[in-house]
Amino acid sequence: MGLFDNVKAKLSPAKDKVSGLAQQHGDKIQHGLDKAAKAVDERTKGKYSDRIHTGTGKAKHAMDRLAHKDDTGTGDGPTTPPSSPPPTP
């Protein structure tokens, strides 16, 4: 068991807890991100609007991934069984 495995094993409970909190408070987090983005955009008088919007979108996507809301493309979902049984030898 290597160093990486030890660190991963010790951080797993923390990741699970953070994931649970992100699931519980996802709406509040997203509302806070929107509020902060609006405040920064007003302070900069719209000069960095596109960058603020991009950053906010990335932060929301990361929060969704952390909360396991976006499970598309992971390959962990159920698979469709084959349409016909394999041929017998």
SEKEDO-631061 format. One record per residue: residue in one letter; x, y, z of N, C-alpha, C in turn. Coordinates in steps of 0.02 Angstrom, whole numbers, padded with zeros to 5 digits, always signed. Layout:
BEGIN
AXYZXYZXYZ/...
// end
This chain:
BEGIN
M+00043-00059+00000+00000+00000+00000+00045+00061+00000/G+00038+00103-00051+00081+00160-00059+00056+00222-00022/L+00094+00274-00026+00078+00337+00007+00012+00364-00020/F+00003+00361-00085-00058+00387-00116-00119+00350-00090/D-00114+00285-00083-00169+00245-00057-00186+00264+00015/N-00135+00277+00055-00146+00297+00125-00182+00364+00128/V-00160+00412+00088-00191+00478+00088-00263+00473+00064/K-00273+00434+00012-00341+00426-00016-00388+00395+00036/A-00363+00345+00072-00404+00312+00123-00422+00359+00180/K-00375+00403+00198-00388+00449+00254-00434+00506+00234/L-00432+00526+00170-00474+00581+00148-00543+00560+00125/S-00555+00496+00116-00619+00472+00092-00678+00493+00137/P-00673+00487+00204-00729+00509+00245-00743+00584+00239/A-00691+00624+00231-00700+00696+00224-00735+00711+00158/K-00716+00676+00104-00748+00687+00039-00822+00669+00042/D-00837+00614+00076-00907+00593+00083-00948+00645+00121/K-00918+00673+00173-00954+00724+00213-00966+00787+00172/V-00915+00809+00135-00921+00869+00094-00973+00856+00039/S-00973+00797+00011-01022+00780-00041-01093+00783-00012/G-01102+00757+00047-01168+00759+00079-01190+00830+00093/L-01144+00872+00116-01162+00942+00129-01179+00979+00064/A-01143+00963+00010-01157+00994-00055-01226+00973-00079/Q-01246+00910-00066-01312+00887-00086-01366+00923-00045/Q-01355+00930+00020-01404+00962+00063-01413+01036+00049/H-01358+01071+00037-01359+01144+00033-01343+01170-00037/G-01354+01129-00088-01338+01149-00156-01371+01213-00178/D-01435+01221-00161-01471+01282-00181-01441+01343-00149/K-01424+01338-00085-01395+01395-00049-01326+01413-00078/I-01288+01362-00096-01221+01374-00124-01228+01409-00191/Q-01272+01385-00233-01281+01416-00299-01307+01487-00293/H-01352+01498-00245-01377+01566-00234-01320+01612-00212/G-01277+01586-00168-01220+01626-00145-01171+01641-00202/L-01160+01593-00246-01117+01605-00305-01146+01659-00349/D-01212+01656-00361-01244+01707-00402-01240+01776-00370/K-01251+01778-00305-01249+01842-00269-01178+01872-00270/A-01128+01830-00260-01059+01854-00261-01040+01877-00332/A-01061+01840-00383-01047+01859-00452-01078+01926-00468/K-01139+01936-00446-01174+01999-00459-01138+02057-00424/A-01117+02047-00362-01082+02099-00326-01016+02118-00359/V-00978+02068-00380-00914+02081-00414-00926+02115-00481/D-00976+02094-00517-00991+02123-00582-01010+02197-00574/E-01048+02213-00521-01067+02282-00509-01006+02324-00490/R-00962+02296-00448-00902+02332-00427-00855+02346-00485/T-00851+02301-00533-00807+02310-00590-00843+02344-00648/K-00905+02365-00637-00946+02401-00686-00952+02363-00752/G-00957+02296-00747-00969+02254-00805-00908+02242-00849/K-00850+02267-00827-00790+02260-00868-00769+02187-00877/Y-00781+02146-00826-00760+02075-00829-00820+02028-00827/S-00876+02050-00853-00938+02011-00851-00931+01941-00879/D-00899+01936-00938-00893+01871-00969-00850+01824-00928/R-00797+01849-00898-00753+01807-00856-00788+01787-00791/I-00826+01833-00763-00863+01818-00702-00915+01764-00716/H-00950+01771-00772-01001+01722-00791-00969+01653-00802/T-00912+01651-00836-00878+01588-00849-00856+01556-00783/G-00827+01595-00739-00803+01569-00675-00860+01543-00632/T-00915+01579-00632-00974+01558-00593-01001+01492-00621/G-01003+01486-00686-01027+01423-00717-00982+01365-00699/K-00917+01376-00701-00870+01322-00683-00877+01302-00609/A-00887+01352-00566-00895+01337-00494-00959+01298-00482/K-01012+01315-00517-01075+01278-00509-01068+01207-00535/H-01034+01199-00591-01023+01132-00618-00982+01089-00570/A-00930+01118-00541-00889+01082-00493-00930+01062-00431/M-00973+01107-00409-01015+01092-00351-01064+01036-00367/D-01091+01036-00428-01136+00982-00448-01100+00916-00451/R-01039+00916-00478-01000+00854-00480-00985+00829-00410/L-00969+00874-00365-00954+00855-00296-01016+00825-00263/A-01074+00852-00279-01136+00827-00250-01163+00767-00288/H-01127+00743-00338-01147+00685-00378-01213+00696-00414/K-01228+00758-00432-01289+00772-00470-01278+00757-00543/D-01217+00765-00568-01203+00756-00639-01165+00691-00648/D-01201+00636-00655-01169+00571-00661-01166+00547-00733/T-01173+00592-00782-01171+00571-00852-01100+00558-00874/G-01091+00506-00912-01026+00492-00941-00976+00459-00895/T-00996+00436-00837-00949+00405-00791-00942+00331-00804/G-00991+00301-00836-00987+00230-00850-01006+00186-00791/D-01028+00216-00737-01045+00177-00677-01118+00157-00676/G-01158+00181-00722-01229+00167-00723-01244+00097-00748/P-01307+00077-00746-01326+00011-00769-01316+00006-00844/T-01298-00053-00867-01288-00064-00938-01347-00101-00966/T-01359-00093-01030-01413-00127-01064-01391-00198-01081/P-01431-00248-01064-01411-00317-01081-01412-00326-01156/P-01374-00374-01182-01375-00387-01254-01444-00407-01277/S-01460-00391-01340-01526-00405-01366-01540-00479-01375/S-01488-00519-01386-01498-00591-01393-01444-00627-01353/P-01458-00687-01330-01408-00724-01293-01349-00743-01338/P-01290-00750-01310-01233-00769-01351-01242-00840-01378/P-01213-00853-01437-01221-00921-01467-01187-00973-01423/T-01217-01031-01422-01188-01087-01384-01140-01126-01429/P-01083-01147-01403-01035-01185-01444-01056-01255-01458/
// end
